[in-house]
C-alpha cells in the first residue's frame, strides 16, 4: 500500500462540505483526488452514497432525470460522492436537480477534466457549486512532514521526476521512470480523446512536445500552427483542452498599456515537471541537461500557484516583458498589490528592470535554490 502524504486540504475539511452546494474537486489524473475525498469522508458520520461516473447504472439513473427515481435512490443518504463525474451525460443538469431537490445534503464530485464538466456542469450549477483544485504534492504539504534539509536534498529528484504522490513514495529511479511513462501513455490524454472530438491525436501530442521544449518562453501560436501543420484556431482549441485537462498552465502577459509592454502573449508551464520530462522522454541528471533553468522556473511557478490556491489567496499570475527585452519571470497580483518574482537556478546577481520599479514598484522576490523555502 502506498505511503500516504498528508494533503493540505485535510486541515480544512469544511471547505468540502457545504449544504446546498456541489463541491467540485478538479485535478489531473493520479494526483490523489479519490484518496483525499475518501479520507475526508471516513472522518464524518453521515450516511454516505459513493459512486463513479463510469458506472453505467448510476449514469443511467442520473441522466434519465426522473424525480421519482432521484427520490428513491438518494433520499436515504446525507452525503453523496460521485467520482470522475465528467462521464455523466449532462452531469451539470443532473446535479442541479439533485441540489434543488435535496438542499440539506452534501454533494461532492471529482473530475480529471474541467472542459467536459465546465460545459455540462458549470452553467447549470451557477450559484450552486464551489470549485477546489488538487495539484500534485506541494512543498507546503511536504514541509509538514519533512525537515528543510530533506527537501533540499531532493530538489534534483523533484525537477526530474516531479511531485506526483506515487513518485514521491517510490525509492528507485527505474520505478519512477516506468510510472511516468505509463502515466504519459495511458492516462495523460485519456479524457481529451474520450470526451472531445480530437481529429488528429498525433497533432495534439506534437503540440504538447513543442510546449515541453519551450517552457519559460513566450509561445507563438502561428509558429506552432506552421510547425505542426494545422490552423491557428485549432492550436488555440488544443491548448485550451490541454489546460482544462490539467496538463499545462497558461500564464498571460502583464500590461497596463505602456507603449513598449508586450500585452498579448502567454507562457505555458506544465502542471508537473515529471510529466514534462516524460513528454520529451528525458530523465537525465541535471548535470547532463541544458534545460535546468527552464525546469527550475516551471517548478517554482507551479509551487507558487499551488500555495496561492491552498491558502486561499487566489492570486492572478502573469509574466512581464517589454519589446526591448526587459522582463520579470512571474508577477502575482493579489489584493491590489503586485509581487514580482525573479526565478534563477544559479547564484547570479539579478537586477530588476528600472522601468518595472518606476512604474509598478511593489515587492521583488528572487527565488534561488538557497532561498526556495524562505518564499515557499
C-alpha positions, 0 to 999 in steps of 0.5 A: 500500500502506498505511503500516504502524504498528508494533503493540505486540504485535510486541515480544512475539511469544511471547505468540502462540505457545504449544504446546498452546494456541489463541491467540485474537486478538479485535478489531473489524473493520479494526483490523489483526488479519490484518496483525499475525498475518501479520507475526508469522508471516513472522518464524518458520520453521515450516511454516505452514497459513493459512486463513479461516473463510469458506472453505467447504472448510476449514469443511467439513473442520473441522466434519465432525470426522473424525480421519482427515481432521484427520490428513491435512490438518494433520499436515504443518504446525507452525503453523496460522492460521485467520482470522475463525474465528467462521464455523466451525460449532462452531469451539470443538469443532473446535479442541479436537480439533485441540489434543488431537490435535496438542499440539506445534503452534501454533494461532492464530485471529482473530475480529471477534466474541467472542459467536459464538466465546465460545459455540462456542469458549470452553467447549470450549477451557477450559484450552486457549486464551489470549485477546489483544485488538487495539484500534485504534492506541494512543498507546503504539504511536504514541509509538514512532514519533512525537515528543510534539509530533506527537501533540499536534498531532493530538489534534483529528484523533484525537477526530474521526476516531479511531485506526483504522490506515487513518485514521491513514495517510490525509492528507485529511479527505474520505478519512477521512470516506468510510472511516468511513462505509463502515466504519459501513455495511458492516462495523460490524454485519456479524457481529451480523446474520450470526451472531445472530438480530437481529429488528429491525436498525433497533432495534439501530442506534437503540440504538447512536445513543442510546449515541453521544449519551450517552457519559460518562453513566450509561445507563438501560436502561428509558429506552432500552427506552421510547425505542426501543420494545422490552423491557428484556431485549432492550436488555440482549441488544443491548448485550451483542452490541454489546460482544462485537462490539467496538463499545462498552465497558461500564464498571460502577459502583464500590461497596463498599456505602456507603449513598449509592454508586450500585452498579448502573449502567454507562457505555458508551464506544465502542471508537473515537471515529471510529466514534462520530462516524460513528454520529451522522454528525458530523465537525465541528471541535471548535470547532463541537461541544458534545460535546468533553468527552464525546469527550475522556473516551471517548478517554482511557478507551479509551487507558487500557484499551488500555495496561492490556491491552498491558502486561499489567496487566489492570486492572478499570475502573469509574466512581464516583458517589454519589446526591448527585452526587459522582463520579470519571470512571474508577477502575482497580483493579489489584493491590489498589490503586485509581487514580482518574482525573479526565478534563477537556478544559479547564484547570479546577481539579478537586477530588476528592470528600472522601468518595472520599479518606476512604474509598478514598484511593489515587492521583488522576490528572487527565488534561488535554490538557497532561498526556495523555502524562505518564499515557499 
